[in-house]
């Protein structure tokens, strides 16, 4: 039996076309809330110009929340997500409002 890994998403990893291309399947997730974090804008230079993305930043303020979706993925899929997120993001363990632990992608700085 493969270990199940929880991944909290708040951006492009929620898009079905991204999931299909990255994992070869559409993920089924559960709505969830991340407490003590806010979203900031990150501008990344890509092939066709500058693109704006959201990025998690820890605030430790319990009034700051981010709505997202938690997916259950495999270890292999988690490594694929790491590659997809690239150098501007780092994977961090977060505690969700439901008291679950999950991985999420935050600012790499």
C-alpha positions in Angstrom: 0.0 0.0 0.0 1.4 3.4 -1.0 1.6 6.1 1.7 -1.0 8.8 1.4 0.4 12.4 1.4 -1.8 15.4 2.0 -1.2 18.5 -0.1 -2.9 21.8 0.5 -3.3 23.8 -2.7 -4.4 27.4 -3.2 -3.5 28.1 -6.9 -2.6 26.5 -10.1 -2.4 22.9 -8.7 -6.2 23.1 -8.4 -6.6 23.4 -12.2 -7.6 20.2 -13.8 -5.4 20.7 -16.9 -2.4 21.2 -14.6 -3.3 18.0 -12.6 -3.8 16.0 -15.8 -0.4 17.1 -17.3 1.5 16.8 -14.0 0.0 13.6 -12.4 -1.8 12.0 -15.4 -5.1 12.2 -13.5 -7.6 14.6 -12.0 -7.4 14.8 -8.2 -10.4 14.8 -5.9 -10.0 17.0 -2.9 -11.6 18.5 0.1 -12.1 22.2 0.8 -9.9 23.3 3.7 -8.6 26.5 5.4 -5.1 27.4 6.3 -4.8 29.7 9.4 -2.0 32.0 10.2 -0.9 32.6 6.5 -1.7 35.2 3.9 -1.2 35.3 0.1 1.3 37.7 -1.5 1.9 38.3 -5.1 5.1 36.8 -6.7 6.1 37.9 -10.2 8.1 35.3 -12.2 9.7 35.8 -15.5 8.5 33.1 -17.9 9.0 32.4 -21.6 6.3 34.8 -22.7 6.9 37.6 -20.1 6.2 38.3 -16.5 3.5 36.3 -14.8 1.9 36.9 -11.4 1.3 34.1 -8.9 0.1 33.8 -5.4 2.5 32.6 -2.7 1.9 31.7 0.9 3.6 33.8 3.6 3.3 32.9 7.3 1.9 35.7 9.4 1.2 33.8 12.7 -1.9 35.9 12.9 -4.9 33.6 13.5 -7.2 36.1 11.7 -5.3 35.5 8.4 -6.7 32.6 6.5 -6.4 31.1 3.1 -9.1 28.9 1.5 -7.8 26.0 -0.5 -8.2 22.3 -1.3 -6.5 19.3 0.3 -5.6 16.4 -2.0 -4.3 13.0 -1.2 -1.4 12.2 -3.4 1.5 9.7 -3.7 5.2 10.2 -2.8 5.9 10.2 -6.6 3.2 12.9 -7.2 4.6 15.0 -4.4 8.1 15.0 -6.1 6.4 15.9 -9.4 4.7 18.8 -7.6 8.1 19.9 -6.2 9.5 20.1 -9.7 6.5 21.9 -11.0 6.7 24.6 -8.3 10.3 25.2 -9.1 12.9 27.4 -7.4 10.6 30.2 -6.2 8.6 27.9 -3.9 9.6 25.6 -1.1 7.5 22.8 0.4 6.5 23.4 4.1 4.4 21.4 6.5 1.3 23.3 7.6 -1.4 22.7 10.2 -4.9 23.2 8.7 -8.0 24.5 10.5 -9.3 20.8 10.7 -6.1 20.0 12.7 -4.7 17.9 9.8 -1.1 18.3 8.8 -0.4 18.8 5.1 2.3 20.0 2.7 2.0 23.4 1.0 4.2 25.6 -1.1 5.5 28.8 0.4 8.0 31.5 -0.5 11.5 30.1 -1.0 13.2 33.2 0.3 
